[in-house]
Amino acid sequence: MVTVASFKGGVEKTTTALHLAAYLQSKAPALLVDGDLNRSALDWAARGSLPFKVDMTDDNR
């Protein structure tokens, strides 16, 4: 499990997580869990172009 986190917004956490998940997917199945209330990773996943699964944390549903 790898966490990409920061208190400050706008520091490319989602972008970093997306790239890291894509790399990890090339090695083994990967799952990106979007814990951000903005759900930016889920927005990217909705476009259908990511090679890995994206889900959200249960506590924010």
Secondary structure, DSSP 8 states (H G I E B T S, - for coil): ------SSSSS-HHHHHHHHHHHHHTTS--EEEE--TT-HHHHHHHTT--SSEEEE-GGG-
